[in-house]
């Protein structure tokens, strides 16, 4: 049997084609389906609206750090994400389930997938999972996705402030030089 797939594996993103036995082809197909699931790629089962929303959210929240496609979040960040997802679960119970029990089940499934990805997948795989959650919530209503995004942004902002303060404390002796440099850049930018 002749077949082809792309990506070939998690390590090799190029296309792959071969002629093999049906049993071997079946094994490769199962592996390929797992890759699609892991990376949150568009599925033939996804509708175009959810896909568009997911892509929009992922474009906004994709992590651009080097290695984000193959390294996990650090432990404190994993805890923060799990805490966020638990808040989302409570929100689903409180706000979504009374209005649309089917949508609540769908969103809980996405929360579970995102939770399992937090400690076992790369950063951007987690962000794809979150983007799918937000997309499905948005399809149910702007209020739902709006709450989820606002809560996520609050968590990210709080973490950024914490990291900023820690950096400042760890580099206190260098702060006057940094401030002076920033002032020069601002002054030069204002024509002064």
Contact map, one row per residue, 1 for C-alpha under 8 A:
111000000000000000111100100000000000000000000000000000000000000000000000000000000000000000000000000000000000000000000000000000000000000000000000000000000000000000000000000000000000000000000000
111100000000000011110000000000000000000000000000000000000000000000000000000000000000000000000000000000000000000000000000000000000000000000000000000000000000000000000000000000000000000000000000
111110000000000011100000100000000000000000000000000000000000000000000000000000000000000000000000000000000000000000000000000000000000000000000000000000000000000000000000000000000000000000000000
011111000000001111000000000000000000000000000000000000000000000000000000000000000000000000000000000000000000000000000000000000000000000000000000000000000000000000000000000000000000000000000000
001111110000001110000000000000010000000000000000000000000000000000000000000000000000000000000000000000000000000000000000000000000000000000000000000000000000000000000000000000000000000000000000
000111111000111100000000000000000000000000000000000000000000000000000000000000000000000000000000000000000000000000000000000000000000000000000000000000000000000000000000000000000000000000000000
000011111101111100000000000000010000000000000000000000000000000000000000000000000000000000000000000000000000000000000000000000000000000000000000000000000000000000000000000000000000000000000000
000011111111111100000000000000010000000000000000000000000000000000000000000000000000000000000000000000000000000000000000000000000000000000000000000000000000000000000000000000000000000000000000
000001111111100000000000000000010010000000000000000000000000000000000000000000000000000000000000000000000000000000000000000000000000000000000000000000000000000000000000000000000000000000000000
000000111111100000000000000000000010000000000000000000000000000000000000000000000000000000000000000000000000000000000000000000000000000000000000000000000000000000000000000000000000000000000000
000000011111100000000000000000000000000000000000000000000000000000000000000000000000000000000000000000000000000000000000000000000000000000000000000000000000000000000000000000000000000000000000
000000111111110000000000000000000000000000000000000000000000000000000000000000000000000000000000000000000000000000000000000000000000000000000000000000000000000000000000000000000000000000000000
000001111111111000000000000000000000000000000000000000000000000000000000000000000000000000000000000000000000000000000000000000000000000000000000000000000000000000000000000000000000000000000000
000001110001111100000000000000000000000000000000000000000000000000000000000000000000000000000000000000000000000000000000000000000000000000000000000000000000000000000000000000000000000000000000
000111110000111110000000000000000000000000000000000000000000000000000000000000000000000000000000000000000000000000000000000000000000000000000000000000000000000000000000000000000000000000000000
000111110000011111000000000000000000000000000000000000000000000000000000000000000000000000000000000000000000000000000000000000000000000000000000000000000000000000000000000000000000000000000000
011110000000001111100000000000000000000000000000000000000000000000000000000000000000000000000000000000000000000000000000000000000000000000000000000000000000000000000000000000000000000000000000
011100000000000111110000000000000000000000000000000000000000000000000000000000000000000000000000000000000000000000000000000000000000000000000000000000000000000000000000000000000000000000000000
111000000000000011111000000000000000000000000000000000000000000000000000000000000000000000000000000000000000000000000000000000000000000000000000000000000000000000000000000000000000000000000000
110000000000000001111101100000000000000000000000000000000000000000000000000000000000000000000000000000000000000000000000000000000000000000000000000000000000000000000000000000000000000000000000
100000000000000000111111100000000000000000000000000000000000000000000000000000000000000000000000000000000000000000000000000000000000000000000000000000000000000000000000000000000000000000000000
100000000000000000011111110000000000000000000000000000000000000000000000000000000000000000000000000000000000000000000000000000000000000000000000000000000000000000000000000000000000000000000000
000000000000000000001111111000000000000000000000000000000000000000000000000000000000000000000000000000000000000000000000000000000000000000000000000000000000000000000000000000000000000000000000
000000000000000000011111111100000000000000000000000000000000000000000000000000000000000000000000000000000000000000000000000000000000000000000000000000000000000000000000000000000000000000000000
101000000000000000011111111110000000000000000000000000000000000000000000000000000000000000000000000000000000000000000000000000000000000000000000000000000000000000000000000000000000000000000000
000000000000000000000111111111000000000000000000000000000000000000000000000000000000000000000000000000000000000000000000000000000000000000000000000000000000000000000000000000000000000000000000
000000000000000000000011111111100000000000000000000000000000000000000000000000000000000000000000000000000000000000000000000000000000000000000000000000000000000000000000000000000000000000000000
000000000000000000000001111111110000000000000000000000000000000000000000000000000000000000000000000000000000000000000000000000000000000000000000000000000000000000000000000000000000000000000000
000000000000000000000000111111111000000000000000000000000000000000000000000000000000000000000000000000000000000000000000000000000000000000000000000000000000000000000000000000000000000000000000
000000000000000000000000011111111100000000000000000000000000000000000000000000000000000000000000000000000000000000000000000000000000000000000000000000000000000000000000000000000000000000000000
000000000000000000000000001111111110000000000000000000000000000000000000000000000000000000000000000000000000000000000000000000000000000000000000000000000000000000000000000000000000000000000000
000010111000000000000000000111111111000000000000000000000000000000000000000000000000000000000000000000000000000000000000000000000000000000000000000000000000000000000000000000000000000000000000
000000000000000000000000000011111111100000000000000000000000000000000000000000000000000000000000000000000000000000000000000000000000000000000000000000000000000000000000000000000000000000000000
000000000000000000000000000001111111110000000000000000000000000000000000000000000000000000000000000000000000000000000000000000000000000000000000000000000000000000000000000000000000000000000000
000000001100000000000000000000111111111000000000000000000000000000000000000000000000000000000000000000000000000000000000000000000000000000000000000000000000000000000000000000000000000000000000
000000000000000000000000000000011111111111100000000000000000000000000000000000000000000000000000000000000000000000000000000000000000000000000000000000000000000000000000000000000000000000000000
000000000000000000000000000000001111111110000000000000000000000000000000000000000000000000000000000000000000000000000000000000000000000000000000000000000000000000000000000000000000000000000000
000000000000000000000000000000000111111110000000000000000000000000000000000000000000000000000000000000000000000000000000100010000000000000000000000000000000000000000000000000000000000000000000
000000000000000000000000000000000011111110000000000000000000000000000000000000000000000000000000000000000000000000000000000010010000000000000000000000000000000000000000000000000000000000000000
000000000000000000000000000000000001111111000000000000000000000000000000000000000000000000000000000000000000000000000000000010011001000000000000000000000000000000000000000000000000000000000000
000000000000000000000000000000000001111111100000000000000000000000000000000000000000000000000000000000000000000000000000000000000000000000000000000000000000000000000000000000000000000000000000
000000000000000000000000000000000001000111110100001000000000000000000000000000000000000000000000000000000000000000000000000000000000000000000000000000000000000000000000000000000000000000000000
000000000000000000000000000000000001000011111100000000000000000000000000000000000000000000000000000000000000000000000000000000000000000000000000000000000000000000000000000000000000000000000000
000000000000000000000000000000000000000001111110000000000000000000000000000000000000000000000000000000000000000000000000000000000000000000000000000000000000000000000000000000000000000000000000
000000000000000000000000000000000000000000111110000000000000000000000000000000000000000000000000000000000000000000000000000000000000000000000000000000000000000000000000000000000000000000000000
000000000000000000000000000000000000000001111111011000000000000000000000000000000000000000000000000000000000000000000000000000000000000000000000000000000000000000000000000000000000000000000000
000000000000000000000000000000000000000000011111111000000000000000000000000000000000000000000000000000000000000000000000000000000000000000000000000000000000000000000000000000000000000000000000
000000000000000000000000000000000000000000000111111100000000000000000000000000000000000000000000000000000000000000000000000000000000000000000000000000000000000000000000000000000000000000000000
000000000000000000000000000000000000000000000011111110000000000000000000000000000000000000000000000000000000000000000000000000000000000000100000000000000000000000000000000000000000000000000000
000000000000000000000000000000000000000000000111111111000000000000000000000000000000000000000000000000000000000000000000000000000001001100100000000000000000000000000000000000000000000000000000
000000000000000000000000000000000000000001000111111111100000000000000000000000000000000000000000000000000000000000000000000000000000001000000000000000000000000000000000000000000000000000000000
000000000000000000000000000000000000000000000001111111110000000000000000000000000000000000000000000000000000000000000000000000000000000000000000000000000000000000000000000000000000000000000000
000000000000000000000000000000000000000000000000111111111000000000000000000000000000000000000000000000000000000000000000000000000011011001000000000000000000000000000000000000000000000000000000
000000000000000000000000000000000000000000000000011111111100000000000000000000000000000000000000000000000000000000000000000000010011011000000000000000000000000000000000000000000000000000000000
000000000000000000000000000000000000000000000000001111111110000000000000000000000000000000000000000000000000000000000000000000000010000000000000000000000000000000000000000000000000000000000000
000000000000000000000000000000000000000000000000000111111111000000000000000000000000000000000000000000000000000000000000000000000000000000000000000000000000000000000000000000000000000000000000
000000000000000000000000000000000000000000000000000011111111100000000000000000000000000000000000000000000000000000000000000000000010011000000000000000000000000000000000000000000000000000000000
000000000000000000000000000000000000000000000000000001111111110000000000000000000000000000000000000000000000000000000000000000110010000000000000000000000000000000000000000000000000000000000000
000000000000000000000000000000000000000000000000000000111111110000000000000000000000000000000000000000000000000000000000000000000000000000000000000000000000000000000000000000000000000000000000
000000000000000000000000000000000000000000000000000000011111110000000000000000000000000000000000000000000000000000000000000000000000000000000000000000000000000000000000000000000000000000000000
000000000000000000000000000000000000000000000000000000001111111000000000000000000000000000000000000000000000000000000000000000100000000000000000000000000000000000000000000000000000000000000000
000000000000000000000000000000000000000000000000000000000111111100000000000000000000000000000000000000000000000000000000000100110000000000000000000000000000000000000000000000000000000000000000
000000000000000000000000000000000000000000000000000000000000111110010000000000000000000000000000000000000000000000000000001100100000000000000000000000000000000000000000000000000000000000000000
000000000000000000000000000000000000000000000000000000000000011111010000000000000000000000000000000000000000000000000000000000000000000000000000000000000000000000000000000000000000000000000000
000000000000000000000000000000000000000000000000000000000000001111110000000000000000000000000000000000000000000000000000000000000000000000000000000000000000000000000000000000000000000000000000
000000000000000000000000000000000000000000000000000000000000000111111000000000000000000000000000000000000000000000000000000000000000000000000000000000000000000000000000000000000000000000000000
000000000000000000000000000000000000000000000000000000000000000011111110000000000000000000000000000000000000000000000000000000000000000000000000000000000000000000000000000000000000000000000000
000000000000000000000000000000000000000000000000000000000000001111111111000000000000000000000000000000000000000000000000011100000000000000000000000000000000000000000000000000000000000000000000
000000000000000000000000000000000000000000000000000000000000000001111110000000000000000000000000000000000000000000000000011110000000000000000000000000000000000000000000000000000000000000000000
000000000000000000000000000000000000000000000000000000000000000000111111000000000000000000000000000000000000000000000000111100000000000000000000000000000000000000000000000000000000000000000000
000000000000000000000000000000000000000000000000000000000000000000111111100000000000000000000000000000000000000000000000111000000000000000000000000000000000000000000000000000000000000000000000
000000000000000000000000000000000000000000000000000000000000000000010111110000000000000000000000000000000000000000000111111000000000000000000000000000000000000000000000000000000000000000000000
000000000000000000000000000000000000000000000000000000000000000000000011111011000000000000000000000000000000000000000110011000000000000000000000000000000000000000000000000000000000000000000000
000000000000000000000000000000000000000000000000000000000000000000000001111111000000000000000000000000000000000000000000000000000000000000000000000000000000000000000000000000000000000000000000
000000000000000000000000000000000000000000000000000000000000000000000000111111100000000000000000000000000000000000000000000000000000000000000000000000000000000000000000000000000000000000000000
000000000000000000000000000000000000000000000000000000000000000000000000011111110000000000000000000000000000000000000000000000000000000000000000000000000000000000000000000000000000000000000000
000000000000000000000000000000000000000000000000000000000000000000000000111111111000000000000000000000000000000000000000000000000000000000000000000000000000000000000000000000000000000000000000
000000000000000000000000000000000000000000000000000000000000000000000000111111111100000000000000000000000000000000000110000000000000000000000000000000000000000000000000000000000000000000000000
000000000000000000000000000000000000000000000000000000000000000000000000001111111110000000000000000000000000000000000000000000000000000000000000000000000000000000000000000000000000000000000000
000000000000000000000000000000000000000000000000000000000000000000000000000111111111000000000000000000000000000000000000000000000000000000000000000000000010000000000000000000000000000000000000
000000000000000000000000000000000000000000000000000000000000000000000000000011111111100000000000000000000000000000100100000000000000000000000000000000000000000000000000000000000000000000000000
000000000000000000000000000000000000000000000000000000000000000000000000000001111111110000000000000000000000000000100100000000000000000000000000000000000000000000000000000000000000000000000000
000000000000000000000000000000000000000000000000000000000000000000000000000000111111111000000000000000000000000000000000000000000000000000000000000000000000000000000000000000000000000000000000
000000000000000000000000000000000000000000000000000000000000000000000000000000011111111100000000000000000000000000000000000000000000000000000000000000110010000000000000000000000000000000000000
000000000000000000000000000000000000000000000000000000000000000000000000000000001111111110000000000000000000001001100000000000000000000000000000000000000000000000000000000000000000000000000000
000000000000000000000000000000000000000000000000000000000000000000000000000000000111111111000000000000000000000000000000000000000000000000000000000000000000000000000000000000000000000000000000
000000000000000000000000000000000000000000000000000000000000000000000000000000000011111111100000000000000000000000000000000000000000000000000000000000000000000000000000000000000000000000000000
000000000000000000000000000000000000000000000000000000000000000000000000000000000001111111110000000000000000001000000000000000000000000000000000000100000000000000000000000000000000000000000000
000000000000000000000000000000000000000000000000000000000000000000000000000000000000111111111000000000000001001000000000000000000000000000000000000000000000000000000000000000000000000000000000
000000000000000000000000000000000000000000000000000000000000000000000000000000000000011111111100000000000000000000000000000000000000000000000000000000000000000000000000000000000000000000000000
000000000000000000000000000000000000000000000000000000000000000000000000000000000000001111111111000000000000000000000000000000000000000000000000000000000000000000000000000000000000000000000000
000000000000000000000000000000000000000000000000000000000000000000000000000000000000000111111111100000010011000000000000000000000000000000000000000000000000000000000000000000000000000000000000
000000000000000000000000000000000000000000000000000000000000000000000000000000000000000011111111110000010000000000000000000000000000000000000000000000000000000000000000000000000000000000000000
000000000000000000000000000000000000000000000000000000000000000000000000000000000000000001111111110000000000000000000000000000000000000000000000000000000000000000000000000000000000000000000000
000000000000000000000000000000000000000000000000000000000000000000000000000000000000000000111111111000000000000000000000000000000000000000000001000000000000000000000000000000000000000000000000
000000000000000000000000000000000000000000000000000000000000000000000000000000000000000000111111111110110000000000000000000000000000000000000001000000000000000000000000000000000000000000000000
000000000000000000000000000000000000000000000000000000000000000000000000000000000000000000011111111111110000000000000000000000000000000000000000000000000000000000000000000000000000000000000000
000000000000000000000000000000000000000000000000000000000000000000000000000000000000000000001111111110000000000000000000000000000000000000000000000000000000000000000000000000000000000000000000
000000000000000000000000000000000000000000000000000000000000000000000000000000000000000000000011111110000000000000000000000000000000000000000000000000000000000000000000000000000000000000000000
000000000000000000000000000000000000000000000000000000000000000000000000000000000000000000000001111111110000000000000000000000000000000000000000000000000000000000000000000000000000000000000000
000000000000000000000000000000000000000000000000000000000000000000000000000000000000000000000001111111111000000000000000000000000000000000000000000000000000000000000000000000000000000000000000
000000000000000000000000000000000000000000000000000000000000000000000000000000000000000000000000100111111100000000000000000000000000000000000000000000000000000000000000000000000000000000000000
000000000000000000000000000000000000000000000000000000000000000000000000000000000000000000000001100111111110000000000000000000000000000000010000000000000000000000000000000000000000000000000000
000000000000000000000000000000000000000000000000000000000000000000000000000000000000000000011001100111111111000000000000000000000000000000000000000000000000000000000000000000000000000000000000
000000000000000000000000000000000000000000000000000000000000000000000000000000000000000000000000000011111111100000000000000000000000000000000000000000000000000000000000000000000000000000000000
000000000000000000000000000000000000000000000000000000000000000000000000000000000000000000000000000001111111110000000000000000000000000000000000000000000000000000000000000000000000000000000000
000000000000000000000000000000000000000000000000000000000000000000000000000000000000000000010000000000111111111000000000000000000000100110000000000000000000000000000000000000000000000000000000
000000000000000000000000000000000000000000000000000000000000000000000000000000000000000010010000000000011111111100000000000000000000000000000000000000000000000000000000000000000000000000000000
000000000000000000000000000000000000000000000000000000000000000000000000000000000000000000000000000000001111111110000000000000000000000000000000000000000000000000000000000000000000000000000000
000000000000000000000000000000000000000000000000000000000000000000000000000000000000000000000000000000000111111111000000000000001101100000000000000000000000000000000000000000000000000000000000
000000000000000000000000000000000000000000000000000000000000000000000000000000000000100110000000000000000011111111100000000000000100100000000000000000000000000000000000000000000000000000000000
000000000000000000000000000000000000000000000000000000000000000000000000000000000000000000000000000000000001111111110000000000000000000000000000000000000000000000000000000000000000000000000000
000000000000000000000000000000000000000000000000000000000000000000000000000000000000000000000000000000000000111111111000000000001000000000000000000000000000000000000000000000000000000000000000
000000000000000000000000000000000000000000000000000000000000000000000000000000000000100000000000000000000000011111111100000001001100000000000000000000000000000000000000000000000000000000000000
000000000000000000000000000000000000000000000000000000000000000000000000000000001100100000000000000000000000001111111110000000000000000000000000000000000000000000000000000000000000000000000000
000000000000000000000000000000000000000000000000000000000000000000000000000000000000000000000000000000000000000111111111000000000000000000000000000000000000000000000000000000000000000000000000
000000000000000000000000000000000000000000000000000000000000000000000000000000000000000000000000000000000000000011111111110011001000000000000000000000000000000000000000000000000000000000000000
000000000000000000000000000000000000000000000000000000000000000000000001100001001100000000000000000000000000000001111111111001000000000000000000000000000000000000000000000000000000000000000000
000000000000000000000000000000000000000000000000000000000000000000000001100001000000000000000000000000000000000000111111100000000000000000000000000000000000000000000000000000000000000000000000
000000000000000000000000000000000000000000000000000000000000000000000001000000000000000000000000000000000000000000011111110000000000000000000000000000000000000000000000000000000000000000000000
000000000000000000000000000000000000010000000000000000000000000000000111000000000000000000000000000000000000000000001111111011000000000000000000000000000000000000000000000000000000000000000000
000000000000000000000000000000000000000000000000000000000000000000011111100000000000000000000000000000000000000000001101111111000000000000000000000000000000000000000000000000000000000000000000
000000000000000000000000000000000000000000000000000000000000001000011111100000000000000000000000000000000000000000000100111111100000000000000000000000000000000000000000000000000000000000000000
000000000000000000000000000000000000000000000000000000000000011000011100000000000000000000000000000000000000000000000000011111110000000000000000000000000000000000000000000000000000000000000000
000000000000000000000000000000000000011100000000000000000000000000001000000000000000000000000000000000000000000000001000111111111000000000000000000000000000000000000000000000000000000000000000
000000000000000000000000000000000000000000000000000000000000000000000000000000000000000000000000000000000000000001001100111111111100000000000000000000000000000000000000000000000000000000000000
000000000000000000000000000000000000000000000000000000000100111000000000000000000000000000000000000000000000000000000000001111111110000000000000000000000000000000000000000000000000000000000000
000000000000000000000000000000000000001100000000000001000100010000000000000000000000000000000000000000000000000000000000000111111111000000000000000000000000000000000000000000000000000000000000
000000000000000000000000000000000000000100000000000000000000000000000000000000000000000000000000000000000000010011001000000011111111100000000000000000000000000000000000000000000000000000000000
000000000000000000000000000000000000000000000000000000000000000000000000000000000000000000000000000000000000011001000000000001111111110000000000000000000000000000000000000000000000000000000000
000000000000000000000000000000000000000000000000000011101100000000000000000000000000000000000000000000000000000000000000000000111111111000000000000000000000000000000000000000000000000000000000
000000000000000000000000000000000000000100000000010011000000000000000000000000000000000000000000000000000000010000000000000000011111111100000000000000000000000000000000000000000000000000000000
000000000000000000000000000000000000000000000000000000000000000000000000000000000000000000000000000000000010011000000000000000001111111110000000000000000000000000000000000000000000000000000000
000000000000000000000000000000000000000000000000000011001000000000000000000000000000000000000000000000000000000000000000000000000111111111000000100110000000000000000000000000000000000000000000
000000000000000000000000000000000000000000000000011011001000000000000000000000000000000000000000000000000000000000000000000000000011111111100000100000000000000000000000000000000000000000000000
000000000000000000000000000000000000000000000000010000000000000000000000000000000000000000000000000000000010000000000000000000000001111111110000000000000000000000000000000000000000000000000000
000000000000000000000000000000000000000000000000000000000000000000000000000000000000000000000000000000000010000000000000000000000000111111111101100000000000000000000000000000000000000000000000
000000000000000000000000000000000000000000000000000010000000000000000000000000000000000000000000000000000000000000000000000000000000011111111111110000000000000000000000000000000000000000000000
000000000000000000000000000000000000000000000000110000000000000000000000000000000000000000000000000000000000000000000000000000000000001111111100000000000000000000000000000000000000000000000000
000000000000000000000000000000000000000000000000000000000000000000000000000000000000000000000000000000100000000000000000000000000000000111111101000000000000000000000000000000000000000000000000
000000000000000000000000000000000000000000000000000000000000000000000000000000000000000000000000000000000000000000000000000000000000000011111111100000000000000000000000000000000000000000000000
000000000000000000000000000000000000000000000000000000000000000000000000000000000000000000000000000000000000000000000000000000000000000011111111110000000000000000000000000000000000000000000000
000000000000000000000000000000000000000000000000000000000000000000000000000000000000000000000000000000000000000000000000000000000000000001001111111000000000000000000000000000000000000000000000
000000000000000000000000000000000000000000000000000000000000000000000000000000000000000000000011000000000000000000000000000000000000000011011111111100000000000000000000000000000000000000000000
000000000000000000000000000000000000000000000000000000000000000000000000000000000000000000000000000000000000000000000000000000000000011011001111111110000000000000000000000000000000000000000000
000000000000000000000000000000000000000000000000000000000000000000000000000000000000000000000000000000000000000000000000000000000000000001000111111111000000000000000000000000000000000000000000
000000000000000000000000000000000000000000000000000000000000000000000000000000000000000000000000000000000000000000000000000000000000000000000011111111100000000000000000000000000000000000000000
000000000000000000000000000000000000000000000000000000000000000000000000000000000000000100000000000000000000000000000000000000000000010000000001111111110000000000000000000000000000000000000000
000000000000000000000000000000000000000000000000000000000000000000000000000000000000000000000000000000000000000000000000000000000000010000000000111111111000000000000000000000000000000000000000
000000000000000000000000000000000000000000000000000000000000000000000000000000000000000000000000000000000000000000000000000000000000000000000000011111111100000000000000000000000000000000000000
000000000000000000000000000000000000000000000000000000000000000000000000000000000001000000000000000000000000000000000000000000000000000000000000001111111110000000000000000000000000000000000000
000000000000000000000000000000000000000000000000000000000000000000000000000000000001000000000000000000000000000000000000000000000000000000000000000111111111000000000000000000000000000000000000
000000000000000000000000000000000000000000000000000000000000000000000000000000000000000000000000000000000000000000000000000000000000000000000000000011111111100000000000000000000000000000000000
000000000000000000000000000000000000000000000000000000000000000000000000000000000000000000000000000000000000000000000000000000000000000000000000000001111111110000000000000000000000000000000000
000000000000000000000000000000000000000000000000000000000000000000000000000000010001000000000000000000000000000000000000000000000000000000000000000000111111111000000000000000000000000000000000
000000000000000000000000000000000000000000000000000000000000000000000000000000000000000000000000000000000000000000000000000000000000000000000000000000011111111100000000000000000000000000000000
000000000000000000000000000000000000000000000000000000000000000000000000000000000000000000000000000000000000000000000000000000000000000000000000000000001111111110000000000000000000000000000000
000000000000000000000000000000000000000000000000000000000000000000000000000000000000000000000000000000000000000000000000000000000000000000000000000000000111111111000000000000000000000000000000
000000000000000000000000000000000000000000000000000000000000000000000000000000000000000000000000000000000000000000000000000000000000000000000000000000000011111111100000000000000000000000000000
000000000000000000000000000000000000000000000000000000000000000000000000000000000000000000000000000000000000000000000000000000000000000000000000000000000001111111110000000000000000000000000000
000000000000000000000000000000000000000000000000000000000000000000000000000000000000000000000000000000000000000000000000000000000000000000000000000000000000111111111000000000000000000000000000
000000000000000000000000000000000000000000000000000000000000000000000000000000000000000000000000000000000000000000000000000000000000000000000000000000000000011111111100000000000000000000000000
000000000000000000000000000000000000000000000000000000000000000000000000000000000000000000000000000000000000000000000000000000000000000000000000000000000000001111111110000000000000000000000000
000000000000000000000000000000000000000000000000000000000000000000000000000000000000000000000000000000000000000000000000000000000000000000000000000000000000000111111111000000000000000000000000
000000000000000000000000000000000000000000000000000000000000000000000000000000000000000000000000000000000000000000000000000000000000000000000000000000000000000011111111100000000000000000000000
000000000000000000000000000000000000000000000000000000000000000000000000000000000000000000000000000000000000000000000000000000000000000000000000000000000000000001111111110000000000000000000000
000000000000000000000000000000000000000000000000000000000000000000000000000000000000000000000000000000000000000000000000000000000000000000000000000000000000000000111111111000000000000000000000
000000000000000000000000000000000000000000000000000000000000000000000000000000000000000000000000000000000000000000000000000000000000000000000000000000000000000000011111111100100000000000000000
000000000000000000000000000000000000000000000000000000000000000000000000000000000000000000000000000000000000000000000000000000000000000000000000000000000000000000001111111100000000000000000000
000000000000000000000000000000000000000000000000000000000000000000000000000000000000000000000000000000000000000000000000000000000000000000000000000000000000000000000111111100000000000000000000
000000000000000000000000000000000000000000000000000000000000000000000000000000000000000000000000000000000000000000000000000000000000000000000000000000000000000000000011111111100000000000000000
000000000000000000000000000000000000000000000000000000000000000000000000000000000000000000000000000000000000000000000000000000000000000000000000000000000000000000000001111111100000000000000000
000000000000000000000000000000000000000000000000000000000000000000000000000000000000000000000000000000000000000000000000000000000000000000000000000000000000000000000000001111110000000000000000
000000000000000000000000000000000000000000000000000000000000000000000000000000000000000000000000000000000000000000000000000000000000000000000000000000000000000000000000001111111100000000000000
000000000000000000000000000000000000000000000000000000000000000000000000000000000000000000000000000000000000000000000000000000000000000000000000000000000000000000000001001111111110000000000000
000000000000000000000000000000000000000000000000000000000000000000000000000000000000000000000000000000000000000000000000000000000000000000000000000000000000000000000000000011111111000000000000
000000000000000000000000000000000000000000000000000000000000000000000000000000000000000000000000000000000000000000000000000000000000000000000000000000000000000000000000000001111111100000000000
000000000000000000000000000000000000000000000000000000000000000000000000000000000000000000000000000000000000000000000000000000000000000000000000000000000000000000000000000001111111110000000000
000000000000000000000000000000000000000000000000000000000000000000000000000000000000000000000000000000000000000000000000000000000000000000000000000000000000000000000000000000111111111000000000
000000000000000000000000000000000000000000000000000000000000000000000000000000000000000000000000000000000000000000000000000000000000000000000000000000000000000000000000000000011111111100000000
000000000000000000000000000000000000000000000000000000000000000000000000000000000000000000000000000000000000000000000000000000000000000000000000000000000000000000000000000000001111111110000000
000000000000000000000000000000000000000000000000000000000000000000000000000000000000000000000000000000000000000000000000000000000000000000000000000000000000000000000000000000000111111111000000
000000000000000000000000000000000000000000000000000000000000000000000000000000000000000000000000000000000000000000000000000000000000000000000000000000000000000000000000000000000011111111100000
000000000000000000000000000000000000000000000000000000000000000000000000000000000000000000000000000000000000000000000000000000000000000000000000000000000000000000000000000000000001111111110000
000000000000000000000000000000000000000000000000000000000000000000000000000000000000000000000000000000000000000000000000000000000000000000000000000000000000000000000000000000000000111111111000
000000000000000000000000000000000000000000000000000000000000000000000000000000000000000000000000000000000000000000000000000000000000000000000000000000000000000000000000000000000000011111111100
000000000000000000000000000000000000000000000000000000000000000000000000000000000000000000000000000000000000000000000000000000000000000000000000000000000000000000000000000000000000001111111111
000000000000000000000000000000000000000000000000000000000000000000000000000000000000000000000000000000000000000000000000000000000000000000000000000000000000000000000000000000000000000111111111
000000000000000000000000000000000000000000000000000000000000000000000000000000000000000000000000000000000000000000000000000000000000000000000000000000000000000000000000000000000000000011111111
000000000000000000000000000000000000000000000000000000000000000000000000000000000000000000000000000000000000000000000000000000000000000000000000000000000000000000000000000000000000000001111111
000000000000000000000000000000000000000000000000000000000000000000000000000000000000000000000000000000000000000000000000000000000000000000000000000000000000000000000000000000000000000000111111
000000000000000000000000000000000000000000000000000000000000000000000000000000000000000000000000000000000000000000000000000000000000000000000000000000000000000000000000000000000000000000111111
